[in-house]
Amino acid sequence: MTSEDTGRVFDYVIVGAGTAGCVLANRLSENQSNRVCLIEAGSKDSHPFIQVPALVAAAMIKPSIVWGYWSAPQRGLNGRTVPIPRGRVLGGTSSINGMVYIRGNPRDYDDWAAAGNRGWSYQDVLPYFVRSENNEAFNGSPYHGKGGPMNVLSIKRPNPLNAAFWEAMQTLQFRRNDDFNGLDTEGYGPRQGTIKAGRRESATTAFLRPAMSRSSLTVLTKASVTRVVVENRRATGVEIQQDGETRRILARREVILAAGTIGSPHILLLSGIGEGAALQALGIPVQHDLPGVGANYHDHVASAVLMRTSNSTSYGISLKALPRGTWNIFEYLLMRKGPFASNVFESHAFVKTANGLDRPDMQIVFQPARRNQSTFPLPIGHGYNISVVLLYPKSRGRIALSSPDPLEAPIIDPNILGEPEDIEPLVRGLKLARKILAAPAFAPYHGTEFLPGPKVENDEAFKEYLRATTATVFHPAGSCRMGVDDAAVVTPELKVRGVDGLRVADASIFPRLMGGNTNAPVVMVAEKAADMILGRTPPPPVQIARER
Ligand SMILES: Cc1cc2nc3c(=O)[nH]c(=O)nc-3n(C[C@H](O)[C@H](O)[C@H](O)COP(=O)(O)OP(=O)(O)OC[C@H]3O[C@@H](n4cnc5c(N)ncnc54)[C@H](O)[C@@H]3O)c2cc1C
């Protein structure tokens, strides 16, 4: 096929209607004279598992709305493979995620800028976080937005076990933090969530739906992009497969990949943009030799201390909790309130596990629900647990092609615990989690630890437990790294190096993960990308006094 064949011509073609793609679709189509096409492999986001916040664990394993990827066998995990769910539906992973709203540590963005990415320091990116947000809880805070498209709230009625967690943290001399999205992320406290009127606030509900009726925006669903069409080192469009047919969608101005940390490098590689020798070995014509594509893949990883109890305070299914649970269902159906309107992950802490660190290196996530050891997504019985999440892993993995067939999943190798330095902080984290759960505040709940369990007492046993249980918390990033060096895939303007008319804007461009969850940072990236694509002057950097 040539570019004369088929199809439809747009100014901007956005690949992937996930977190970033929905933001971009909204912002680029605001000007009604632009012609914008948003292409998504999945379908509409009408499934109730998506909409009801408490059903998050069911959403992330629902085959019709996820890609269902698994990692390659992990050397650092004794050869285990781990699930890597990603949303395959309008809203992408924001339609299946835990709805936790966290931006990361301000220093993380300063580090991006210090690495040469001009315009990405905290004071540069803060206005984009604020622009996207409608925070119900914070009025007049310079860190929060009112009137932005995405609703953020503090959980109104957290499970009572959260109070025990907070008390335990206080007893252990940690400090309270009521806003983890301010300048200081350290401490313990309640989390904020992307929830609106008792329903998930995904990138679709916040950004795409309000733009759907614009004549400037066309949305294609169940359409898989199989490659970017590159002619004379310029992206002129994409090839898609939809309803068993292959056709082209052409871009007069730009193609923007927003297919996520797995999808975006996968599409670049299929398009002949990547490590030349590896592409040739698979018979893919090389358009541009860019070895960084797929490299630098990394993720937040975690392990947990799990408690069980016969006390029925926690969220869970049991005979004792049946009357309360039945009322909670009615309460939700009638008023969209109560536990079903919560994302379950209601509080956490950011802590430093060693002296001398300039920022917290561990997220301590408290969950007032028993974690099942089966595949059933809802908690059966009662318990509570703490996951310890390594915020700045040293290990780096890769996305690589398994086949030139675009419908074959790529090889996903996160290289979890590949670097020995990643294990020590997690050991310290697990020990701290145990200490927290043993605090007197939890005594009324009579929990007993069933994992790691009493046999795990020394460092060696903790390390073995980590290799047996560590998994990702689903924040993969970095596989199309932004930078100014030769190994970078995109420039600080998010342009693919060496190919005109092509950008990447999603979690894959993060040079390094932030110390926190990734959805809000992806929204920020897409907001900033939209300004850069449209040639708008960026908002003035926010001047905030702080110590370093
Ligand atoms: C289970 C789970 C829980 C999480 N919990 C949280 C949380 O509580 N808080 C938080 O901040 N973050 C959370 N995250 C992470 C966060 O949601 C993601 O980092 C973020 O959504 C990534 O956005 P993205 O735009 O980069 O990619 P995505 O949202 O994944 O979007 C990529 C889109 O591209 C589409 N696509 C891919 N390939 C193609 C193709 N070839 N053709 C057409 N379309 C394609 C996909 O179907 C998808 O819709 C969680 C993630 C998971 C999986």
PDBQT file of the ligand as one rigid body, heavy atoms in Angstrom, charges set to zero:
ROOT
HETATM    1  C1  LIG A 601      -4.036  -3.132  38.019  1.00  0.00    +0.000 C 
HETATM    2  C2  LIG A 601      -3.410  -1.764  37.949  1.00  0.00    +0.000 A 
HETATM    3  C3  LIG A 601      -3.565  -0.887  39.007  1.00  0.00    +0.000 A 
HETATM    4  C4  LIG A 601      -3.004   0.377  38.936  1.00  0.00    +0.000 A 
HETATM    5  N1  LIG A 601      -3.278   1.251  39.936  1.00  0.00    +0.000 NA
HETATM    6  C5  LIG A 601      -2.873   2.524  39.826  1.00  0.00    +0.000 A 
HETATM    7  C6  LIG A 601      -3.286   3.477  40.782  1.00  0.00    +0.000 A 
HETATM    8  O1  LIG A 601      -4.035   3.172  41.704  1.00  0.00    +0.000 OA
HETATM    9  N2  LIG A 601      -2.841   4.751  40.647  1.00  0.00    +0.000 N 
HETATM   10  C7  LIG A 601      -2.014   5.115  39.638  1.00  0.00    +0.000 A 
HETATM   11  O2  LIG A 601      -1.615   6.280  39.595  1.00  0.00    +0.000 OA
HETATM   12  N3  LIG A 601      -1.617   4.232  38.702  1.00  0.00    +0.000 NA
HETATM   13  C8  LIG A 601      -2.067   2.959  38.748  1.00  0.00    +0.000 A 
HETATM   14  N4  LIG A 601      -1.735   2.070  37.764  1.00  0.00    +0.000 N 
HETATM   15  C9  LIG A 601      -0.884   2.523  36.656  1.00  0.00    +0.000 C 
HETATM   16  C10 LIG A 601      -1.527   3.565  35.725  1.00  0.00    +0.000 C 
HETATM   17  O3  LIG A 601      -2.891   3.311  35.555  1.00  0.00    +0.000 OA
HETATM   18  C11 LIG A 601      -0.769   3.565  34.400  1.00  0.00    +0.000 C 
HETATM   19  O4  LIG A 601       0.568   3.963  34.645  1.00  0.00    +0.000 OA
HETATM   20  C12 LIG A 601      -1.351   4.505  33.353  1.00  0.00    +0.000 C 
HETATM   21  O5  LIG A 601      -2.720   4.258  33.147  1.00  0.00    +0.000 OA
HETATM   22  C13 LIG A 601      -0.592   4.330  32.039  1.00  0.00    +0.000 C 
HETATM   23  O6  LIG A 601      -1.114   5.196  31.072  1.00  0.00    +0.000 OA
HETATM   24  P1  LIG A 601      -0.609   5.126  29.561  1.00  0.00    +0.000 P 
HETATM   25  O7  LIG A 601      -1.348   6.164  28.826  1.00  0.00    +0.000 OA
HETATM   26  O8  LIG A 601       0.866   5.156  29.550  1.00  0.00    +0.000 OA
HETATM   27  O9  LIG A 601      -1.016   3.672  29.048  1.00  0.00    +0.000 OA
HETATM   28  P2  LIG A 601      -2.429   2.966  28.988  1.00  0.00    +0.000 P 
HETATM   29  O10 LIG A 601      -3.413   3.638  29.869  1.00  0.00    +0.000 OA
HETATM   30  O11 LIG A 601      -2.170   1.530  29.206  1.00  0.00    +0.000 OA
HETATM   31  O12 LIG A 601      -2.926   3.221  27.509  1.00  0.00    +0.000 OA
HETATM   32  C14 LIG A 601      -2.443   2.563  26.379  1.00  0.00    +0.000 C 
HETATM   33  C15 LIG A 601      -3.627   2.350  25.446  1.00  0.00    +0.000 C 
HETATM   34  O13 LIG A 601      -3.133   1.993  24.164  1.00  0.00    +0.000 OA
HETATM   35  C16 LIG A 601      -3.907   0.936  23.654  1.00  0.00    +0.000 C 
HETATM   36  N5  LIG A 601      -3.060   0.233  22.691  1.00  0.00    +0.000 N 
HETATM   37  C17 LIG A 601      -1.904  -0.433  22.944  1.00  0.00    +0.000 A 
HETATM   38  N6  LIG A 601      -1.404  -0.954  21.799  1.00  0.00    +0.000 NA
HETATM   39  C18 LIG A 601      -2.262  -0.585  20.815  1.00  0.00    +0.000 A 
HETATM   40  C19 LIG A 601      -2.290  -0.811  19.423  1.00  0.00    +0.000 A 
HETATM   41  N7  LIG A 601      -1.340  -1.521  18.803  1.00  0.00    +0.000 N 
HETATM   42  N8  LIG A 601      -3.314  -0.300  18.691  1.00  0.00    +0.000 NA
HETATM   43  C20 LIG A 601      -4.292   0.435  19.297  1.00  0.00    +0.000 A 
HETATM   44  N9  LIG A 601      -4.315   0.670  20.618  1.00  0.00    +0.000 NA
HETATM   45  C21 LIG A 601      -3.313   0.173  21.374  1.00  0.00    +0.000 A 
HETATM   46  C22 LIG A 601      -4.254   0.120  24.879  1.00  0.00    +0.000 C 
HETATM   47  O14 LIG A 601      -5.342  -0.754  24.648  1.00  0.00    +0.000 OA
HETATM   48  C23 LIG A 601      -4.539   1.203  25.893  1.00  0.00    +0.000 C 
HETATM   49  O15 LIG A 601      -5.874   1.620  25.846  1.00  0.00    +0.000 OA
HETATM   50  C24 LIG A 601      -2.243   0.776  37.802  1.00  0.00    +0.000 A 
HETATM   51  C25 LIG A 601      -2.079  -0.118  36.749  1.00  0.00    +0.000 A 
HETATM   52  C26 LIG A 601      -2.663  -1.371  36.810  1.00  0.00    +0.000 A 
HETATM   53  C27 LIG A 601      -2.490  -2.319  35.649  1.00  0.00    +0.000 C 
ENDROOT
TORSDOF 0
